[in-house]
Amino acid sequence: MTFITRFAPSPTGPLHLGHAYSAMLAHDMARAAGGTFLLRIEDIDTTRARPEWEQAIYDDLTWLGLTWDAAPLRQSDRTTAYTAALETLWTERALLYPCTCARKDIRAALSAPQEGATPAFGPDGVIYPGTCRDATRRAGPIPTDTALRLDMQSALSAIGPTPVAFTETGEPTGRQAKTVTCTNLISEVGDIVLSRKDFVGSYHLSVVMDDAAQGITDVVRGADLFDATQIHVVLQRLLGLPTPTYHHHRLIRDDQGKRLAKRDDARAIARYRADGATPQDIRRMVGLPSLF
């Protein structure tokens, strides 16, 4: 099978060393396998995406010496596909429900049973307590003025008895099968948001749809997204999409051991470029072998 992977940054700030490592690793793996390296611009959140940051992505990746094998896919061009998937889950599968809870409502519901209780967190943030699950109508046209959540328990029932599983090839364990229990998905993930009031779709829905559209066979991404993979496999099963092999790599951290963020301009690739660094310097900084 041809190895097809991608780098999928969001144009909401400067790329930093962590992005450089992920992009170069995916590019190296694709080239070593004689495969395909693709670029995807995850600009679904139009409230934060900026054209200048998208151009900066192209500039930084080109400077690093990376090339992609097809025109970049942009999520903002894919809203029709996301809407169709939501319609399937709403109308044909009856697995979505509208949710009007604000963040403060969720915090209040979680702390109500016990004053000062610490909310549980999952890969999608605070685990939703299900306030709107049985309190809202699911019939009729799909609503467009509210968030839509996946009823996880109903989704797992729809999937059937076959385990939610995927193959992981990342650090440090190497290739192995990963299986997720239904109990874990219900209690430690919960009813995730698949679309928001201010834009169609969500990260979880769009990444699954886009990986399938681009024919991705191997997803290369940071270890911080490992726990989200179980969500993606559930959605792949519900929508009849293939499950890629996953390679979750180590994260690049600062001197205090903190994961880099886009607000950490001191680690921005553009800053290193301006200071006279070379692409080979960047490879050395993130622990990748030189290409020359």
C-alpha distance (Angstrom), angle and dihedral (degrees) to the residues before:
residue distance angle dihedral
M1 . . .
T2 3.82 . .
F3 3.80 113.7 .
I4 3.82 109.0 -123.2
T5 3.78 120.9 176.3
R6 3.79 137.8 158.2
F7 3.78 146.5 -154.1
A8 3.81 111.7 -135.4
P9 3.82 114.3 -172.6
S10 3.80 126.5 171.7
P11 3.84 116.5 -126.7
T12 3.79 93.8 -131.9
G13 3.81 100.1 108.3
P14 3.80 143.6 -17.1
L15 3.79 121.5 -45.9
H16 3.82 111.6 -113.6
L17 3.79 135.8 -164.3
G18 3.80 91.8 -78.1
H19 3.79 90.5 57.7
A20 3.80 90.3 46.2
Y21 3.80 91.0 54.0
S22 3.82 93.7 48.5
A23 3.80 93.7 46.1
M24 3.80 95.1 45.5
L25 3.81 93.0 44.9
A26 3.81 92.2 51.5
H27 3.81 90.5 45.1
D28 3.83 91.9 48.8
M29 3.81 92.1 48.7
A30 3.81 92.3 49.5
R31 3.79 93.7 48.0
A32 3.83 92.7 45.5
A33 3.82 90.0 52.7
G34 3.79 93.7 46.0
G35 3.79 86.5 -117.1
T36 3.78 139.9 127.8
F37 3.80 130.7 -77.7
L38 3.80 116.9 -159.9
L39 3.78 134.5 -173.8
R40 3.79 124.8 -140.1
I41 3.81 125.1 -174.6
E42 3.81 108.0 -147.4
D43 3.79 98.4 -154.4
I44 3.79 97.8 142.8
D45 3.82 90.1 124.0
T46 3.78 96.9 70.9
T47 3.81 91.2 177.5
R48 3.83 89.8 70.9
A49 3.82 106.0 23.5
R50 3.79 116.4 99.5
P51 3.86 130.4 -167.7
E52 3.80 91.5 -133.7
W53 3.81 91.4 57.3
E54 3.79 90.7 49.4
Q55 3.80 90.6 53.3
A56 3.81 89.1 47.9
I57 3.82 89.1 56.0
Y58 3.81 91.0 56.2
D59 3.82 91.2 45.7
D60 3.83 94.2 49.3
L61 3.81 95.6 45.7
T62 3.79 92.3 46.9
W63 3.81 90.5 50.1
L64 3.82 89.4 51.3
G65 3.79 87.9 56.9
L66 3.80 96.9 -111.2
T67 3.80 122.6 145.7
W68 3.80 128.2 -170.4
D69 3.76 125.2 -146.8
A70 3.81 101.4 -135.7
A71 3.77 138.7 22.2
P72 3.83 111.0 -70.7
L73 3.79 116.1 -94.3
R74 3.81 112.8 -129.7
Q75 3.79 119.4 -154.9
S76 3.79 92.3 -146.9
D77 3.81 86.3 68.7
R78 3.80 92.1 53.5
T79 3.81 104.2 63.7
T80 3.82 91.9 111.3
A81 3.82 90.2 59.4
Y82 3.81 92.3 47.7
T83 3.80 91.2 48.7
A84 3.82 90.6 51.2
A85 3.81 91.0 52.0
L86 3.80 91.3 49.3
E87 3.81 89.9 49.2
T88 3.81 89.6 53.3
L89 3.78 92.7 50.8
W90 3.82 92.3 44.2
T91 3.80 103.9 40.0
E92 3.80 106.1 24.3
R93 3.79 100.7 30.6
A94 3.86 102.3 25.9
L95 3.80 89.6 -144.6
L96 3.81 100.5 129.6
Y97 3.78 131.5 74.9
P98 3.81 132.3 -174.1
C99 3.79 117.1 -107.9
T100 3.79 124.3 -161.9
C101 3.81 96.9 177.4
A102 3.78 117.5 129.0
R103 3.81 119.5 -148.5
K104 3.80 90.5 -100.6
D105 3.81 90.2 52.9
I106 3.80 90.8 53.9
R107 3.81 92.4 48.3
A108 3.80 90.4 49.5
A109 3.80 92.7 49.6
L110 3.79 92.2 48.8
S111 3.80 94.6 49.7
A112 3.81 96.1 42.4
P113 3.84 97.9 88.9
Q114 3.77 92.5 53.3
E115 3.78 127.5 16.9
G116 3.79 111.1 -118.3
A117 3.82 94.8 8.5
T118 3.80 114.0 159.5
P119 3.83 112.4 -119.0
A120 3.80 116.5 -123.6
F121 3.80 117.0 -115.6
G122 3.78 128.2 -149.0
P123 3.81 134.6 174.9
D124 3.81 90.4 -73.0
G125 3.81 94.6 48.7
V126 3.80 124.8 -104.1
I127 3.80 108.9 16.6
Y128 3.79 107.3 -111.4
P129 3.84 113.6 -119.4
G130 3.82 94.0 -143.6
T131 3.79 97.0 -111.2
C132 3.82 94.9 153.1
R133 3.81 97.4 32.4
D134 3.81 96.8 97.5
A135 3.79 98.2 16.5
T136 3.81 99.2 68.8
R137 3.80 133.9 68.1
R138 3.80 117.6 -113.2
A139 3.80 98.0 -171.5
G140 3.79 127.8 98.0
P141 3.80 129.2 28.6
I142 3.78 118.0 -11.2
P143 3.83 108.9 -93.7
T144 3.79 117.5 -118.3
D145 3.79 100.5 -173.1
T146 3.80 99.9 67.8
A147 3.79 143.3 42.6
L148 3.80 118.4 -81.8
R149 3.80 121.4 -143.6
L150 3.78 130.9 -164.1
D151 3.81 114.1 -121.9
M152 3.80 94.6 -131.9
Q153 3.79 97.4 -166.0
S154 3.79 92.2 50.3
A155 3.81 90.1 44.8
L156 3.79 91.8 54.8
S157 3.80 90.5 48.6
A158 3.80 88.8 52.4
I159 3.80 91.4 51.2
G160 3.79 91.8 54.7
P161 3.79 131.7 -150.5
T162 3.82 98.6 -39.4
P163 3.83 107.1 110.7
V164 3.80 121.4 -109.4
A165 3.80 99.6 -114.1
F166 3.79 143.2 153.9
T167 3.80 139.5 176.2
E168 3.81 117.8 -106.4
T169 3.82 121.8 -162.8
G170 3.79 99.9 169.8
E171 3.78 136.0 115.2
P172 2.96 133.3 -28.3
T173 3.81 103.9 -2.7
G174 3.78 101.4 45.3
R175 3.80 123.6 -150.1
Q176 3.79 115.6 -3.0
A177 3.78 140.6 137.4
K178 3.80 118.0 -103.3
T179 3.80 122.1 -157.2
V180 3.80 125.0 -169.7
T181 3.80 122.6 -156.3
C182 3.79 122.9 -131.9
T183 3.79 88.8 -126.2
N184 3.80 90.6 58.7
L185 3.79 93.0 48.3
I186 3.79 92.6 51.2
S187 3.80 99.3 41.4
E188 3.81 101.9 31.0
V189 3.81 101.8 32.3
G190 3.79 107.3 23.2
D191 3.80 130.6 172.3
I192 3.80 103.7 -15.0
V193 3.80 125.6 -158.6
L194 3.81 112.8 -107.1
S195 3.79 98.1 176.3
R196 3.78 135.5 17.1
K197 3.76 134.1 -146.4
D198 3.80 94.3 -114.5
F199 3.83 99.1 45.7
V200 3.80 137.8 16.6
G201 3.77 116.1 -103.6
S202 3.79 132.5 1.1
Y203 3.79 136.5 -115.6
H204 3.80 91.5 -91.3
L205 3.79 95.2 50.3
S206 3.80 96.6 40.8
V207 3.81 95.9 47.3
V208 3.80 91.2 52.1
M209 3.80 93.5 46.7
D210 3.80 93.7 44.6
D211 3.81 95.8 46.9
A212 3.80 88.1 54.4
A213 3.82 93.0 45.5
Q214 3.81 91.5 51.6
G215 3.80 93.2 45.1
I216 3.80 92.9 -120.7
T217 3.80 111.6 -174.2
D218 3.82 98.0 175.1
V219 3.79 124.6 32.6
V220 3.82 112.7 -154.1
R221 3.81 112.8 -168.4
G222 3.81 144.4 130.4
A223 3.79 125.1 -64.2
D224 3.81 89.0 -117.4
L225 3.82 87.2 76.0
F226 3.80 96.1 50.4
D227 3.82 93.9 99.0
A228 3.82 90.7 50.2
T229 3.81 90.5 60.3
Q230 3.80 92.4 79.9
I231 3.81 88.5 58.9
H232 3.77 91.0 50.5
V233 3.79 93.0 50.6
V234 3.82 90.3 52.0
L235 3.81 90.6 52.6
Q236 3.81 91.8 46.0
R237 3.79 89.6 53.7
L238 3.80 93.3 47.4
L239 3.81 93.6 48.1
G240 3.79 96.6 40.9
L241 3.81 94.0 -115.0
P242 3.82 127.6 145.6
T243 3.80 120.0 -101.4
P244 3.82 112.2 -128.9
T245 3.78 125.3 -146.9
Y246 3.82 110.3 -96.9
H247 3.79 128.5 -138.9
H248 3.82 112.1 -173.2
H249 3.79 110.8 -170.4
R250 3.79 133.5 -161.3
L251 3.80 119.3 -84.2
I252 3.79 125.1 -114.5
R253 3.80 109.2 -123.6
D254 3.79 137.4 -170.6
D255 3.81 125.8 -112.3
Q256 3.82 90.2 -81.6
G257 3.80 92.5 52.4
K258 3.81 94.1 -106.3
R259 3.80 119.5 142.4
L260 3.81 112.2 -108.8
A261 3.79 119.4 -107.0
K262 3.80 132.2 -167.4
R263 3.78 90.5 -106.4
D264 3.81 88.0 63.9
D265 3.80 93.7 91.0
A266 3.81 91.7 169.2
R267 3.82 87.5 72.6
A268 3.81 94.9 44.5
I269 3.80 115.5 129.9
A270 3.80 89.9 -133.2
R271 3.81 89.9 57.0
Y272 3.80 91.8 54.2
R273 3.79 89.8 47.4
A274 3.80 91.0 52.3
D275 3.80 90.7 49.1
G276 3.81 91.8 56.0
A277 3.81 101.7 -100.1
T278 3.80 119.1 150.5
P279 3.81 128.6 -138.1
Q280 3.80 87.7 -106.9
D281 3.82 88.7 56.0
I282 3.80 89.2 54.8
R283 3.81 91.5 49.8
R284 3.80 89.9 51.8
M285 3.83 92.1 47.9
V286 3.81 92.5 55.2
G287 3.80 95.6 40.6
L288 3.81 101.0 -107.3
P289 3.83 121.8 137.5
S290 3.78 119.7 -105.9
L291 3.79 117.2 -100.3
F292 3.81 91.9 -142.2
